[in-house]
Amino acid sequence: MKFLLTVLFGAVLGSAATFYYIYANHADPAEQALMRDTLTTYAPFLEEYVNP
């Protein structure tokens, strides 16, 4: 069970890091705004941290 949770946590962390890398290094400002808006649509409690 511990192994499964470790793998699951690693997958979530890896996915988040990958999306952040794309956001920071490969997305133009319009794409970044779209990514922020999409994130805050599905997780509105993050709005205070995501939108400057």
N, C-alpha and C positions, 0 to 999 in steps of 0.2 A: 504493500500500500504506500509506503514511504517513497519507493522508487517511482510509482505512478504519479504521485503528487509532485515530486521533483521534476519529472519530465513535463508534466502539465504546466507547472510554473515556468520552466525554461522556455516552453513554446510560447506562452503568453508574453514573457519578457522579450524574447527574440522577435516576435511579431511587432511589438510596440517599438522596439529599437529600430527595426527595419523601416517602419512607416515614418518614424521621426527622421531617420537619415534621408529618406526620399524627400520629406517635407523641407528639411533644412538645406539640402544640397542640390536638389534637382527640380524643384517646383518653382514656377514663376509666381509673382504676387497674386495673380488671379486664382491660380491653382491652390495656393496656400489659404486664401480666403474661403474657397470652396471646401477645403479639408476642415478648416476651423468651424464653418457653418454646419457641416455634416456632423461633426463630433458633438457640437452643442445641441443639435436637433435630437440626437439619440441619447445624450447624457447631459441634460440641461444644467445639472448641478456643477458641471465643470466650467461653465461660462465665465465665472469670475477669474479663473486661472488661465483660460485659453485666449479670450479676446482682450486685447490691451485697451 
